[in-house]
Structure formats: C-alpha cells, structure tokens
Amino acid sequence: MIFKAREHLFDLSQKVLIMGVLNVTPDSFSDGGNFLDPKRALEQALLLEKNGADFLDLGAVSTRPGAESITPQKELERLLPVLDILKDNVSISLSIDTTSSEVALAALKRGVAVVNDVSGLKDDPELAAVVSDYKAGVVLMHRRGDAQDMQSQTTYNDVVCDVKRELDESIQIAKLAHIPLENIVLDPGIGFAKTYEQNIEILKRLEEFSEFKLPILLGTSRKSFLGQILNKEPQNRDYGTVASCLLGLQKGVRIFRVHNVEALRDAFKVFEAIDGNSVERRAFSV
C-alpha cells in the first residue's frame, strides 16, 4: 500500500506514520492559544520532529464541536506566519488542516504536501481541484454538518455502514477531480457528528474500513470520549490516547494523528519488543 503526497512516497507496508498536531488557534480544545506565536510554534514543531513525527498537521481554525467559524482570510492570518517559519526549519512533511480551497492553495504554494479536510471535500467545491492540481495527498475525514451543528446530526441506521457510505461519497468527489487513489487517506472522524457510543462502535469495528483498500488515519488524541472514560481534562488524556492507538494498530490503521508523539512512539517500541514483530509488520497482519 502506497501513499503519495506531491514528491513524497510512503510505502505503508513498511512504515506506520505518526502525524503530530500543531494548532495555531486561540480556541482548539486541547492546545488552543499555546502556539499562536511563530517562535513557540517552531519550538513545538521541532520537538514533535525530534520525538518521531513523520508529518506535522497545522490547523489555524478549530474544528471542535461548537467552535466559531472564521473567514479564510482570518485563517491565513494565523497560519502563514507560522508556516513560513516552519517550512524553512523542519525537515518532515507538512499537512494543512483546512476545509478552504483558498487556504489550501496558499499552503500548497509554500510546499505543504497534504490537505487534511474534515469535511471530506464536501464543504468547498473547489478544494478537490486544488488538491489535484498540486498532486497533494488528501485526508478525507467523515463529518456531517459543521462545527456549529454536527453534534445534532448523529442519527445513523448503522454508524459504521453509514460512515463508510458517506466516506465513499468523498472518494467519488476525489475521483471526479482526478485525485489518484494512492493520494487518498480515509479518517472515520472520531468525535465528529458522533455520540460516545458511536465512537466506541467505530473503534470496535475499525477493520471494516479496510474494504476500501486505502490507508486509514485514526484521530483519537485527547478527544472527549476519552474524557468520558477517564474523567480527565484534555491535557491529561495521553495515556488513553495511546491505548486507543494500539487498538487501531492491531486493526490495521496506518496513520495516527496525535498531540503527544513521544508517548505513542514509546508505546510502539514496547509493543514491538513484546510482540516480536515490527510495528509496521504487525499493523499489516490484519
């Protein structure tokens, strides 16, 4: 299995990827306001790189439930000062977490390799063409509605089957824009338009998403369903995050999006030492 993102080529039969989260927002649920200053953002980016991140995922607008929407211009005001300093100082690939074609275009012009779209190419009808033009990688996440109303859209007949059907709609949008399948990653969207019970059901049945024969990204890091289990605030949910990622590893997940890269890398090393197989091989034995 291959993942292509511009000039980058990842053989996911040999490599499991970790995407480090870097939010340059005042209101993200876990680290809002921490990295608005470009120098602080660079310090965090270098730490994530040192700790083993394969990608940095930059977000300049919060997508948490209830978050305020902002214009692409405001998003760019937050993003570009950070992106401009990062692109010259980090060696790992960069991803942009946005639903805006305008923001994605500006980021791609600066060398970003991946567009991580929580709307699965459904919010902005021009975004798919931008991704295609730059031969970028794209993460198609499942979400209904937007940050303001998504938690009122949680009625499913069968949450896994319905999410798969709606992800397939995003795949068809990508195909119509001539985005190659090897440039596509799928994300079932834990915490987005799902209840606690629905998040748990998706995690139990993650292997069912393998029918697409595309890489799966898992984004459970510090999310509210972990808070419900642990009764802890976001910054204290890293151990729970690791547990959910190890479950994903056993079920064939290829890419993990986390805030604490070091914790997950350490967990993978211990898992590998005990299991007797490399994390990479173990992830593909499902």
PLY file of the C-alpha trace (Angstrom):
ply
format ascii 1.0
element vertex 286
property float x
property float y
property float z
element edge 285
property int vertex1
property int vertex2
end_header
0.00 0.00 0.00
1.38 3.37 -1.09
0.60 6.92 -0.01
1.72 9.67 -2.36
1.84 13.34 -1.43
3.47 15.52 -4.07
7.14 14.41 -4.22
6.77 12.23 -1.12
6.17 8.50 -1.45
5.43 6.36 1.60
5.35 2.57 1.44
2.79 1.85 4.12
3.56 -1.84 4.02
6.89 -0.88 5.58
6.05 2.22 7.59
3.37 3.32 10.03
3.15 7.12 10.14
2.60 9.48 13.06
1.12 12.90 12.33
1.91 15.44 15.04
-0.78 18.00 15.80
0.17 21.69 15.81
-2.77 24.06 16.27
-2.20 27.77 15.72
-5.61 28.71 17.07
-6.86 30.52 20.17
-9.68 28.03 20.81
-8.73 24.44 19.97
-9.97 22.09 22.68
-6.54 20.85 23.83
-3.83 23.36 22.96
-5.72 26.48 21.92
-3.62 29.63 22.30
-0.38 27.79 23.04
1.30 28.15 19.65
-0.06 31.31 18.04
3.39 32.88 18.28
5.53 31.62 15.37
8.60 31.13 17.59
6.66 28.97 20.04
5.11 27.08 17.15
8.57 26.39 15.75
9.78 25.13 19.14
6.85 22.73 19.30
7.32 21.63 15.69
10.99 20.82 16.31
10.02 18.88 19.46
7.43 16.85 17.55
10.00 16.17 14.84
12.63 15.13 17.41
10.12 12.80 19.07
9.47 10.93 15.85
6.66 12.64 13.95
6.54 11.85 10.24
4.20 14.76 9.48
3.17 18.00 11.14
-0.54 18.79 10.77
-1.07 22.56 11.02
-4.50 23.87 11.88
-5.45 27.56 12.02
-9.17 27.11 12.70
-10.69 25.00 15.44
-12.98 22.18 14.28
-14.14 21.16 17.77
-17.91 20.95 18.36
-19.31 24.45 18.81
-16.22 26.24 17.53
-16.70 29.65 15.95
-16.33 29.76 12.17
-13.83 32.21 10.70
-13.11 33.51 7.21
-10.31 32.06 5.06
-8.58 35.43 5.35
-8.51 35.16 9.15
-7.33 31.57 8.88
-4.46 32.68 6.65
-3.53 35.49 9.05
-2.96 32.88 11.74
-1.41 30.25 9.52
1.06 31.93 7.19
3.48 33.47 9.75
3.84 30.02 11.32
4.01 28.13 8.04
6.63 30.49 6.64
8.99 29.84 9.55
8.30 26.11 9.69
8.89 25.35 6.02
12.46 26.59 6.29
13.30 24.94 9.62
11.72 21.47 9.78
12.64 18.56 7.56
9.49 16.44 7.88
6.42 16.77 5.67
3.74 19.34 6.40
-0.02 18.91 6.29
-2.69 21.63 6.43
-5.89 21.01 8.37
-8.44 23.08 6.45
-11.70 22.91 4.52
-10.89 26.03 2.48
-9.53 25.90 -1.07
-8.09 29.39 -0.60
-6.13 28.36 2.49
-5.07 25.06 0.94
-3.80 26.83 -2.19
-1.68 29.26 -0.16
-0.25 26.38 1.87
0.45 24.20 -1.16
2.27 27.08 -2.84
4.57 27.06 0.20
5.34 23.36 -0.15
2.76 21.68 2.08
2.31 18.06 1.00
-1.07 17.01 2.44
-4.51 18.59 2.82
-6.41 17.22 5.81
-10.08 18.06 5.14
-12.50 17.29 7.98
-15.41 17.76 5.56
-14.19 15.09 3.15
-14.15 17.57 0.21
-17.82 18.43 0.80
-17.59 21.96 2.21
-15.67 23.77 -0.52
-16.43 22.59 -4.09
-13.11 23.98 -5.34
-10.85 22.19 -2.88
-10.68 18.88 -4.74
-9.36 20.61 -7.87
-6.69 22.42 -5.85
-5.52 19.14 -4.33
-5.49 17.52 -7.77
-3.56 20.38 -9.40
-0.74 20.08 -6.86
-0.79 16.26 -6.74
-1.11 16.61 -2.97
-2.07 13.92 -0.56
-5.53 14.31 0.96
-7.14 13.02 4.13
-10.88 12.52 3.64
-12.50 12.64 7.06
-16.11 11.82 7.81
-18.20 14.60 9.30
-21.78 15.71 8.96
-22.60 19.41 9.11
-20.06 21.82 10.56
-18.61 22.66 13.96
-21.79 24.51 14.92
-24.31 21.77 14.21
-22.53 18.44 13.73
-23.48 17.07 17.14
-27.15 17.41 16.20
-26.59 15.10 13.22
-25.84 11.83 14.98
-28.74 9.68 13.79
-27.45 6.60 11.95
-29.02 3.29 11.00
-25.67 1.57 11.50
-22.91 4.03 12.30
-20.09 2.07 10.63
-22.05 1.27 7.48
-23.36 4.82 7.19
-19.93 6.36 7.76
-18.44 4.05 5.10
-21.16 5.05 2.63
-20.58 8.75 3.28
-16.80 8.35 3.02
-17.36 6.69 -0.35
-19.17 9.86 -1.44
-15.97 11.78 -0.63
-13.90 9.26 -2.59
-16.14 9.80 -5.61
-15.63 13.57 -5.35
-11.87 12.97 -5.32
-12.07 10.66 -8.32
-14.07 13.21 -10.32
-11.29 15.72 -9.65
-8.72 13.17 -10.88
-7.10 12.70 -7.49
-5.35 9.29 -7.69
-6.36 6.67 -5.15
-2.76 6.43 -3.94
-3.04 10.07 -2.81
-6.04 9.38 -0.56
-6.25 8.54 3.15
-9.54 7.91 4.98
-10.43 9.05 8.51
-13.67 7.80 10.11
-13.91 11.04 12.08
-13.89 10.04 15.73
-15.66 12.78 17.70
-17.25 14.45 14.68
-21.03 14.07 14.42
-20.87 11.01 16.68
-22.03 10.21 20.18
-19.85 8.49 22.76
-21.44 5.16 21.96
-20.95 5.66 18.22
-17.27 6.50 18.66
-16.79 3.28 20.63
-18.65 1.26 18.00
-16.42 2.62 15.23
-13.29 1.78 17.21
-14.53 -1.74 17.81
-15.12 -2.21 14.08
-12.19 -0.30 12.58
-11.12 -3.29 10.50
-14.31 -2.92 8.42
-12.87 0.22 6.82
-10.16 -1.91 5.21
-12.64 -2.79 2.44
-11.70 0.48 0.73
-8.10 -0.75 0.36
-6.93 2.74 1.30
-4.83 3.83 4.29
-6.82 4.64 7.43
-5.92 7.54 9.70
-7.04 7.42 13.33
-7.52 10.69 15.21
-8.48 9.91 18.81
-5.95 12.16 20.51
-7.29 13.67 23.76
-10.87 13.61 22.48
-14.00 13.89 24.58
-14.90 10.19 24.51
-11.61 9.59 26.36
-12.60 12.28 28.83
-15.87 10.47 29.46
-13.99 7.25 30.16
-11.18 8.75 32.22
-12.92 11.79 33.77
-9.86 13.88 32.88
-9.21 17.13 31.07
-7.76 17.03 27.51
-4.13 17.57 28.53
-4.32 14.51 30.80
-5.68 12.05 28.22
-2.44 10.96 26.55
-2.37 7.51 28.18
-5.91 6.90 26.98
-4.92 8.15 23.53
-2.09 5.62 23.39
-4.44 2.79 24.35
-6.85 3.67 21.55
-3.97 3.92 19.05
-2.64 0.49 19.99
-6.12 -0.87 19.34
-6.02 0.84 15.96
-2.60 -0.65 15.24
-3.98 -4.13 15.82
-6.87 -3.38 13.47
-4.72 -2.20 10.56
-4.56 1.59 10.98
-1.62 3.07 9.06
-1.52 6.71 10.23
-2.04 8.12 13.73
-2.73 11.80 14.42
-1.68 12.73 17.98
-0.63 15.64 20.13
1.98 13.65 22.13
4.21 11.96 19.58
6.78 10.76 22.10
4.22 8.80 24.11
2.97 6.94 21.06
6.46 6.20 19.70
7.44 4.76 23.09
4.30 2.63 23.18
5.02 1.30 19.69
8.58 0.37 20.72
7.34 -1.58 23.74
4.61 -3.25 21.71
7.17 -4.31 19.12
9.60 -5.67 21.70
6.93 -7.82 23.34
5.06 -8.86 20.21
8.18 -9.97 18.42
7.19 -8.33 15.16
7.88 -4.83 13.96
5.08 -2.33 14.43
4.99 -1.99 10.67
4.55 -5.72 10.00
2.10 -6.10 12.88
-0.07 -3.32 11.50
-0.47 -5.15 8.22
-1.22 -8.60 9.55
-4.96 -7.88 9.82
0 1
1 2
2 3
3 4
4 5
5 6
6 7
7 8
8 9
9 10
10 11
11 12
12 13
13 14
14 15
15 16
16 17
17 18
18 19
19 20
20 21
21 22
22 23
23 24
24 25
25 26
26 27
27 28
28 29
29 30
30 31
31 32
32 33
33 34
34 35
35 36
36 37
37 38
38 39
39 40
40 41
41 42
42 43
43 44
44 45
45 46
46 47
47 48
48 49
49 50
50 51
51 52
52 53
53 54
54 55
55 56
56 57
57 58
58 59
59 60
60 61
61 62
62 63
63 64
64 65
65 66
66 67
67 68
68 69
69 70
70 71
71 72
72 73
73 74
74 75
75 76
76 77
77 78
78 79
79 80
80 81
81 82
82 83
83 84
84 85
85 86
86 87
87 88
88 89
89 90
90 91
91 92
92 93
93 94
94 95
95 96
96 97
97 98
98 99
99 100
100 101
101 102
102 103
103 104
104 105
105 106
106 107
107 108
108 109
109 110
110 111
111 112
112 113
113 114
114 115
115 116
116 117
117 118
118 119
119 120
120 121
121 122
122 123
123 124
124 125
125 126
126 127
127 128
128 129
129 130
130 131
131 132
132 133
133 134
134 135
135 136
136 137
137 138
138 139
139 140
140 141
141 142
142 143
143 144
144 145
145 146
146 147
147 148
148 149
149 150
150 151
151 152
152 153
153 154
154 155
155 156
156 157
157 158
158 159
159 160
160 161
161 162
162 163
163 164
164 165
165 166
166 167
167 168
168 169
169 170
170 171
171 172
172 173
173 174
174 175
175 176
176 177
177 178
178 179
179 180
180 181
181 182
182 183
183 184
184 185
185 186
186 187
187 188
188 189
189 190
190 191
191 192
192 193
193 194
194 195
195 196
196 197
197 198
198 199
199 200
200 201
201 202
202 203
203 204
204 205
205 206
206 207
207 208
208 209
209 210
210 211
211 212
212 213
213 214
214 215
215 216
216 217
217 218
218 219
219 220
220 221
221 222
222 223
223 224
224 225
225 226
226 227
227 228
228 229
229 230
230 231
231 232
232 233
233 234
234 235
235 236
236 237
237 238
238 239
239 240
240 241
241 242
242 243
243 244
244 245
245 246
246 247
247 248
248 249
249 250
250 251
251 252
252 253
253 254
254 255
255 256
256 257
257 258
258 259
259 260
260 261
261 262
262 263
263 264
264 265
265 266
266 267
267 268
268 269
269 270
270 271
271 272
272 273
273 274
274 275
275 276
276 277
277 278
278 279
279 280
280 281
281 282
282 283
283 284
284 285
